[in-house]
Amino acid sequence: MSLFPTYNRFPLTIVSGSGTTVTDDEGKDYLDFVSGIAVCNLGHRPPEVQRAIQQQLDQVWHVSNLYQIPLQEKAADKLTEGNNLDHVFFCNSGAEANEAAIKLARKHTGKEKIITFKQSFHGRTFATMSATGQEKIQQGFGTLLPTFEYLPYNDVDAVKQIEDDEVAAIMVEVIQGEGGVVPGTAAFLQAIQEKCRNIGALLIIDEVQTGIGRTGARFAYEHHQLDPDIVTSAKGLGSGFPVGAMLGKADHKEAFSAGSHGTTFGGNPLASAAVNATLETIFSTEFLEDVQQKGERLQGKLREELGDLNVVKEIRGQGLMVGIELDVEAIQIIHTLREKGLLAVLAGPKVVRLLPPLNVSEEEISEAVKILAAVLQEQDQMQNA
């Protein structure tokens, strides 16, 4: 094989998908509660997005950002409508969006230090790897960028003790995804915002995994009435088409003037077509309310079926972003679920993460919980034997 072995791949080759169902090369169907890791928020091959991309394929694919791209401007308007953010920079991924956020914060404030949190994940470029509060992501790459400091997540006192006017920004996930599906408390998130205002730092919210409807709001910060200076997005933004975005306030515009930052592919006509079609559906009030209701039902069913099992320590999350923390290593559970026809993903060594499409049906939720319950009940019996 000519690929670098950078992934521990499962023995599964998916050859087709529609909605919440994917099919492997042997003809077996699976319920996909991974969604490309919170990417296929409208399921696989959503018709409205497929039509938009196909229509653009028949016109022009790429022109570069040297020229006007009306679809890109339309997508930016959708992302900034109804919030306090004014401008958008389109790129290709979440890591690139966070890289842009770090650059913007440093240039706008003239300061270098950025505070992030332990167990956070912000990407794998050198800056975003340095921002990530997980040693396993950083090992082997030598000296990291020295301008990041990591505080404990959900520690209000640690935030209140920040007394440093050299901080350019505090960067936080509303729910730590790769860190275990750990929701930030309202008190913690409000303390960060207040501290940013007091010390003249920018509030950067990483919504790469939590945004685009995943928690039942356009962005997860909206659940807490926060007012971020910068928001980053990717994953679900293009329904599987590679695209990322950084959103910022009007007074940051001059820091990203012509020539200060750039990208070859970011926000090209194909990506912009995917974004517009995706947001047209997900950013509707009715759709987001439906996500909230489905999330409540999913967690309710999980607690009903799994709550009495010794192997299950906690069920947590928001909307259709759910983590099941176990008292055993979760990787074998993930393998067994796959064998039974349900795809799930890890969020740390002991957390099973569920990220179904946002338009998952009630029947599919029930079937997924049934499979999970059977597998975890068997694990519970083995431990108690």
Secondary structure, DSSP 8 states (H G I E B T S, - for coil): --S---S---S--EEEEEBTEEEETTS-EEEESSHHHHT-TT-BS-HHHHHHHHHHHTT-S---TTS--HHHHHHHHHHHTTSS--EEEEESSHHHHHHHHHHHHHHHHS--EEEEEBT----SSHHHHHH-B-HHHHTTS-S--TTEEEE-TT-HHHHHT---TTEEEEEE-SEETTTTSEE--HHHHHHHHHHHHHHT-EEEEE-TTTTTTTTSSSSGGGGGT---SEEEE-GGGGTTS--EEEEE-GGGGGGG-TTSS--SSTT-HHHHHHHHHHHHHHTSHHHHHHHHHHHHHHHHHHHHHHTT-TTEEEEEEETTEEEEEESS-SHHHHHHHHHTTEE-EESSTTEEEE---TT--HHHHHHHHHHHHHHHHHHHHHHH-
